[in-house]
Amino acid sequence: MDFELSEEHRMIKDLVARFVRDELLPLEKAVLEREAAGQGWVLTPEERAPVDAKSKELGLWGLDAPEVFGGSDLPITAMVGVNEELGKTITPYTLPPDSPNLRMLMSTCNDEQKALYLEPYARGEKTSAIAISEPGAGGDPAGMTTRAVRDGDDWVLNGRKIWVSRVGYADFTIVMAVTDKSKGARGGISAFLVDRDTPGYNVLRRIPMLGGAYTYELTFEDCRIPASKLLGREGYGFAPMQLRLSTRRVQMAAWCTGMSQRALDMMIEYAPQRVTFGLPLSQRQAIQWWITEAATKIHACRLMTYDAAVKIDRGEEPRTEVAMIKVFGTEMAWETIDRAMQTFGGMGMTKEMPLQMMANRVRLMRIFEGPTEIHKMVIARRLIDKR
């Protein structure tokens, strides 16, 4: 098996690395100051506009979008390298469009929906959110209670969703709802496209999260949408949702690789400079072992992530491998960043350094898109069932 990126994909990875270095890293100081002041983990419109312009000029929009919509149609394997580089900065920036929802739309949109949603989304002209989790249900689709009932030429949605990202600026939300409770995830869950100005679609509250991030709680109260807003086939929303989740989990593993690599690089640079009790930290066995273990686990995570991505690109459904990298990547990054903070001592505890923001991001990722414990359960069940 060849673990090297093709020359074309390596050039794109290098281009993203330069974009991160030249455009995003210089914004970190201002982002850190805003987060420390309680103003959130955000870019201002004045900061975002030139970054958008530069990334578009470099051809970094629509990297994995279909060529027919102006994209580059890159495979998930190539996007691993892209996201690893993006993971090396705490500046909050996503190259349009966000891959997971893009992949779900690509697999489900009919011709009308392609024109109204997929095409403008692929071009970076629209933004989206996805509403899956519910209070009390967590990551268990069997516990989903949001209902969609057919009424003539419409669907009527009622229910509540929580931990939904991007709602503050999303043009539309993909909403997962139960259409046949007796079938559960096997034919009873459907996906719907809900525009932000639809009556009955209510943003209940914005929820402050770790590190200045925000999610939202939504309610649907007799939210009536045309039948044409059903995304894909009725009752078959679970499989496209899993494709979306797998794409995000591969993306998260790549981010964790990038974050961990930056934390390791910071440790390697700092350890020879800091002298304690007559010796630089680089000569302390504890620090040497932390560096060795981090480098080994980063290498393993990178290879595991490419392995999962290759299998997805081949049309396989590597749910076990995807669950493994979600667990391994987030836990590895949590350990590596924590040890980097420990190496820096008091400075590692300050909000002047990016390490605390990296730690906050990883702490969230250990829960989002399925907690570590759920994925471990999935892995064990699949291995036992296979046996």
C-alpha positions, 0 to 999 in steps of 0.5 A, a space after each residue: 500500500 502506498 501511503 504517499 500522496 500523489 504529486 498533485 495532491 501534495 502540491 495542494 497540501 503544500 499550498 494550504 500550508 502556505 495559506 495557513 502560514 501567511 494568512 491564518 497564523 498572523 490572525 491568531 493573536 487577535 483571535 486569542 485576545 477576543 476569546 480571552 475577553 469573552 468575545 468568542 472564538 471568531 473572525 471579524 468581518 474585516 478579518 474574514 473578507 481578505 482571507 476569503 478573497 485570498 483563499 478563493 484567489 488561490 483556488 482553495 474553494 470547492 476543493 472536493 466539490 464537483 467539477 460541474 459546479 466549479 470545484 476540484 472534485 478531490 477525493 477524501 484522501 487528498 482532503 486529509 492533507 488539506 485538513 491536517 494543515 488547517 489543524 495547525 492553526 487555531 484561527 477559525 476558518 473553513 475553506 468553503 464548502 464544509 465537506 461533510 454536508 457537501 458529501 451528504 448533499 452530493 449523495 442525495 440531492 435531486 435535480 431541483 435540490 442541486 440547483 437550489 442548494 448543492 450548487 450554491 453551497 459548492 460554490 461557497 455562496 450558501 452555508 449550511 448546518 445539520 441538526 441530528 442530536 436531541 436533548 436526552 437522545 445524544 448519539 443514539 438514533 433510536 432515541 430520536 423524537 423529532 417527527 416529520 408527518 406527511 400532510 398533503 403536499 407538505 411535511 410538518 416537523 415537530 421536535 427539538 434539536 441541540 448542539 447544532 453548529 453554524 446556525 447563527 449564519 447558516 442559510 439552511 439546515 439539514 434536519 434529521 427526523 423520524 418518519 416511521 417510528 416502528 422502523 427506527 434507523 432501518 427505514 424510519 429516519 429521513 432528512 429534510 432541507 429547512 430554510 432559515 426563514 421557515 415559519 416554525 423553525 425557531 432558534 431557542 438559544 445560543 449555547 456557549 461552549 469551551 474555547 469561545 465556540 457556540 452551538 444552538 438549540 432549535 425547536 420545530 413547531 408545526 414547521 411546514 415545508 414542501 414535499 420537495 424538501 425531502 432530501 433523498 428517499 423517505 425513510 433512508 436518511 440514516 445511510 447518507 447521514 453516516 456518510 456525512 459523519 464518516 467524512 467529519 470524523 476523518 476530517 477531525 482525525 486529520 485536524 488532530 494530527 495537525 494540532 498534535 504536530 504543531 504542539 510537538 514542534 513547539 515542545 521540540 523548539 522550547 525544550 532545549 531553551 528552558 533550563 531547570 536545575 542546571 539542565 535543559 528540558 531536552 535532556 530530561 527523560 520525561 520530556 524525551 519520552 513525551 516527544 517520542 510517544 507524541 511523534 510515534 502516535 502522530 505517525 500512527 494516526 496519520 497512517 490510520 486516517 489515510 487508510 480510512 480515507 482510501 477505503 471511503 474513496 473506494 466506495 467501501 463503508 469502513 465504519 470500524 476504521 472511522 470509529 478507530 481514528 475518531 477515538 485514537 486521533 482525539 485521545 492522542 491529540 488530548 494527550 499530546 497537547 496536555 503534555 506540551 502545556 505541561 512542558 511550557 509550565 506556567 506559560 502553557 496555562 496562559 490564554 496568550 498561547 494557542 495551546 489552551 485553544 487547541 486543548 479546548 477544541 480537542 476536548 469538544 471533539 472527544 464528545 462531538 460526532 460521537 463520544 469516545 466511549 460510544 465509538 469503542 462500543 461500536 468497534 467492539 460490537 462490529 468485531 464481535 459480530 464479525 467473529 
